């Protein structure tokens, strides 16, 4: 296969419909999963779908943390969706989810649609004391 043909295949995959375009209010995606031997849906999502998400959402910061996980350890892979406008975030539990379901749930939550039971919300953090001190008083 020629170099231009392989580039064309990559571009075809990155731009395949439907495009995973997130709203402009999304600032970052943070994914935590096992380094190996677990969390197969999350692993497939990171390898197959996350490049499409990154390509179609160039302004969004994407972090993937692969942590060691022993056979007896019980913790689930997660995705945190951070919003820039109000500082809120939602955490998706990716346990036992297929990569296509992860994409659908990520888009649903990022758009503000009603999430499934795999999502928990976090309010924005309180202002820092230095920010309060710098604020003018009336």
C-alpha atoms as a printed R data frame, in Angstrom:
    type eleno elety resid chain resno       x      y      z
1   ATOM     1    CA   UNK     A     1   0.000  0.000  0.000
2   ATOM     2    CA   UNK     A     2   1.373  3.416 -0.912
3   ATOM     3    CA   UNK     A     3   1.923  6.145  1.649
4   ATOM     4    CA   UNK     A     4  -0.833  8.315  0.158
5   ATOM     5    CA   UNK     A     5  -3.277  5.400  0.257
6   ATOM     6    CA   UNK     A     6  -2.570  4.765  3.939
7   ATOM     7    CA   UNK     A     7  -2.987  8.477  4.733
8   ATOM     8    CA   UNK     A     8  -6.282  8.443  2.846
9   ATOM     9    CA   UNK     A     9  -7.455  5.478  4.951
10  ATOM    10    CA   UNK     A    10  -6.536  7.268  8.183
11  ATOM    11    CA   UNK     A    11  -8.354 10.425  7.072
12  ATOM    12    CA   UNK     A    12 -11.384  8.377  6.059
13  ATOM    13    CA   UNK     A    13 -11.514  6.851  9.552
14  ATOM    14    CA   UNK     A    14 -11.021 10.212 11.326
15  ATOM    15    CA   UNK     A    15 -13.787 11.886  9.320
16  ATOM    16    CA   UNK     A    16 -16.284  8.993  9.247
17  ATOM    17    CA   UNK     A    17 -19.894  9.941  9.952
18  ATOM    18    CA   UNK     A    18 -21.329 10.588 12.450
19  ATOM    19    CA   UNK     A    19 -18.638 12.988 13.625
20  ATOM    20    CA   UNK     A    20 -18.074 12.993 17.406
21  ATOM    21    CA   UNK     A    21 -18.239 16.797 17.752
22  ATOM    22    CA   UNK     A    22 -18.535 18.086 21.316
23  ATOM    23    CA   UNK     A    23 -20.067 21.451 22.289
24  ATOM    24    CA   UNK     A    24 -17.693 24.406 22.643
25  ATOM    25    CA   UNK     A    25 -18.464 24.497 26.384
26  ATOM    26    CA   UNK     A    26 -16.424 21.306 26.902
27  ATOM    27    CA   UNK     A    27 -12.899 22.166 28.025
28  ATOM    28    CA   UNK     A    28 -11.361 18.749 28.729
29  ATOM    29    CA   UNK     A    29 -11.827 14.977 28.749
30  ATOM    30    CA   UNK     A    30  -9.927 12.979 31.363
31  ATOM    31    CA   UNK     A    31  -9.960  9.185 31.101
32  ATOM    32    CA   UNK     A    32  -8.642  6.863 33.802
33  ATOM    33    CA   UNK     A    33  -8.308  3.144 33.084
34  ATOM    34    CA   UNK     A    34  -6.188  0.099 33.815
35  ATOM    35    CA   UNK     A    35  -2.798 -0.044 32.101
36  ATOM    36    CA   UNK     A    36  -3.462 -3.609 30.900
37  ATOM    37    CA   UNK     A    37  -5.562 -6.755 31.306
38  ATOM    38    CA   UNK     A    38  -8.840 -5.002 32.171
39  ATOM    39    CA   UNK     A    39 -11.310 -2.318 31.073
40  ATOM    40    CA   UNK     A    40 -11.618 -3.573 27.500
41  ATOM    41    CA   UNK     A    41 -14.397 -1.207 26.400
42  ATOM    42    CA   UNK     A    42 -12.450  1.819 27.637
43  ATOM    43    CA   UNK     A    43  -9.269  0.482 26.023
44  ATOM    44    CA   UNK     A    44 -11.030  0.024 22.665
45  ATOM    45    CA   UNK     A    45 -12.525  3.526 22.972
46  ATOM    46    CA   UNK     A    46  -9.080  5.051 23.611
47  ATOM    47    CA   UNK     A    47  -7.485  3.182 20.694
48  ATOM    48    CA   UNK     A    48 -10.284  3.436 18.109
49  ATOM    49    CA   UNK     A    49 -12.619  6.328 18.952
50  ATOM    50    CA   UNK     A    50 -10.545  8.844 20.922
51  ATOM    51    CA   UNK     A    51  -8.394  9.769 17.886
52  ATOM    52    CA   UNK     A    52 -11.638 10.702 16.075
53  ATOM    53    CA   UNK     A    53 -12.788 12.746 19.074
54  ATOM    54    CA   UNK     A    54  -9.418 14.549 19.239
55  ATOM    55    CA   UNK     A    55  -9.349 15.216 15.477
56  ATOM    56    CA   UNK     A    56 -12.867 16.689 15.451
57  ATOM    57    CA   UNK     A    57 -12.438 18.689 18.695
58  ATOM    58    CA   UNK     A    58  -8.996 20.274 18.428
59  ATOM    59    CA   UNK     A    59  -9.553 22.828 21.229
60  ATOM    60    CA   UNK     A    60 -10.364 20.198 23.870
61  ATOM    61    CA   UNK     A    61  -7.631 18.974 26.198
62  ATOM    62    CA   UNK     A    62  -7.581 15.166 26.365
63  ATOM    63    CA   UNK     A    63  -5.727 13.253 29.084
64  ATOM    64    CA   UNK     A    64  -5.555  9.470 29.406
65  ATOM    65    CA   UNK     A    65  -4.186  7.991 32.618
66  ATOM    66    CA   UNK     A    66  -3.373  4.290 32.512
67  ATOM    67    CA   UNK     A    67  -2.908  3.069 36.070
68  ATOM    68    CA   UNK     A    68  -1.603 -0.316 37.260
69  ATOM    69    CA   UNK     A    69  -4.415 -2.605 38.408
70  ATOM    70    CA   UNK     A    70  -3.907 -5.884 40.212
71  ATOM    71    CA   UNK     A    71  -6.246 -8.882 39.798
72  ATOM    72    CA   UNK     A    72  -7.854 -8.298 43.208
73  ATOM    73    CA   UNK     A    73  -8.300 -4.547 42.818
74  ATOM    74    CA   UNK     A    74 -11.863 -3.393 42.136
75  ATOM    75    CA   UNK     A    75 -12.165  0.000 40.483
76  ATOM    76    CA   UNK     A    76 -13.873  1.116 37.319
77  ATOM    77    CA   UNK     A    77 -12.616  3.104 34.352
78  ATOM    78    CA   UNK     A    78 -13.962  6.659 34.253
79  ATOM    79    CA   UNK     A    79 -14.233  9.644 31.947
80  ATOM    80    CA   UNK     A    80 -14.511 13.149 33.385
81  ATOM    81    CA   UNK     A    81 -16.054 15.765 31.092
82  ATOM    82    CA   UNK     A    82 -15.051 19.276 32.222
83  ATOM    83    CA   UNK     A    83 -16.969 22.364 31.120
84  ATOM    84    CA   UNK     A    84 -15.269 25.738 30.724
85  ATOM    85    CA   UNK     A    85 -18.248 28.053 31.124
86  ATOM    86    CA   UNK     A    86 -19.438 27.082 34.595
87  ATOM    87    CA   UNK     A    87 -16.583 24.910 35.896
88  ATOM    88    CA   UNK     A    88 -18.782 21.855 36.376
89  ATOM    89    CA   UNK     A    89 -17.788 18.335 35.459
90  ATOM    90    CA   UNK     A    90 -19.536 15.029 34.934
91  ATOM    91    CA   UNK     A    91 -17.965 11.650 35.595
92  ATOM    92    CA   UNK     A    92 -18.984  8.694 33.448
93  ATOM    93    CA   UNK     A    93 -18.492  5.185 34.795
94  ATOM    94    CA   UNK     A    94 -17.163  3.273 31.766
95  ATOM    95    CA   UNK     A    95 -17.328 -0.160 33.397
96  ATOM    96    CA   UNK     A    96 -18.790 -2.829 31.100
97  ATOM    97    CA   UNK     A    97 -19.500 -0.273 28.341
98  ATOM    98    CA   UNK     A    98 -18.693 -0.904 24.685
99  ATOM    99    CA   UNK     A    99 -16.710  1.797 22.892
100 ATOM   100    CA   UNK     A   100 -19.689  2.840 20.724
101 ATOM   101    CA   UNK     A   101 -21.817  3.222 23.874
102 ATOM   102    CA   UNK     A   102 -19.048  5.306 25.460
103 ATOM   103    CA   UNK     A   103 -19.119  7.670 22.457
104 ATOM   104    CA   UNK     A   104 -22.921  7.971 22.603
105 ATOM   105    CA   UNK     A   105 -22.952  8.597 26.367
106 ATOM   106    CA   UNK     A   106 -20.083 11.110 26.128
107 ATOM   107    CA   UNK     A   107 -21.951 13.090 23.450
108 ATOM   108    CA   UNK     A   108 -25.241 12.902 25.376
109 ATOM   109    CA   UNK     A   109 -23.697 14.176 28.618
110 ATOM   110    CA   UNK     A   110 -21.561 16.850 26.930
111 ATOM   111    CA   UNK     A   111 -24.638 18.254 25.167
112 ATOM   112    CA   UNK     A   112 -26.528 18.435 28.446
113 ATOM   113    CA   UNK     A   113 -29.068 15.752 27.550
114 ATOM   114    CA   UNK     A   114 -30.402 13.528 30.282
115 ATOM   115    CA   UNK     A   115 -27.576 11.147 31.250
116 ATOM   116    CA   UNK     A   116 -27.977  7.484 32.049
117 ATOM   117    CA   UNK     A   117 -27.267  6.105 35.507
118 ATOM   118    CA   UNK     A   118 -23.527  5.865 34.721
119 ATOM   119    CA   UNK     A   119 -22.977  9.606 35.294
120 ATOM   120    CA   UNK     A   120 -22.337 11.670 38.413
121 ATOM   121    CA   UNK     A   121 -22.029 15.463 38.451
122 ATOM   122    CA   UNK     A   122 -19.615 17.643 40.351
123 ATOM   123    CA   UNK     A   123 -20.312 21.321 41.083
124 ATOM   124    CA   UNK     A   124 -17.679 23.910 40.247
125 ATOM   125    CA   UNK     A   125 -14.915 24.353 42.826
126 ATOM   126    CA   UNK     A   126 -15.256 27.275 45.256
127 ATOM   127    CA   UNK     A   127 -13.230 30.384 44.455
128 ATOM   128    CA   UNK     A   128  -9.718 30.373 45.830
129 ATOM   129    CA   UNK     A   129  -8.956 32.632 48.830
130 ATOM   130    CA   UNK     A   130  -6.502 34.670 46.737
131 ATOM   131    CA   UNK     A   131  -9.244 35.367 44.171
132 ATOM   132    CA   UNK     A   132 -11.600 36.537 46.935
133 ATOM   133    CA   UNK     A   133  -8.917 38.827 48.385
134 ATOM   134    CA   UNK     A   134  -8.291 40.383 44.976
135 ATOM   135    CA   UNK     A   135 -12.005 41.083 44.415
136 ATOM   136    CA   UNK     A   136 -12.984 44.709 45.095
137 ATOM   137    CA   UNK     A   137 -15.321 45.293 48.028
138 ATOM   138    CA   UNK     A   138 -18.187 47.766 47.957
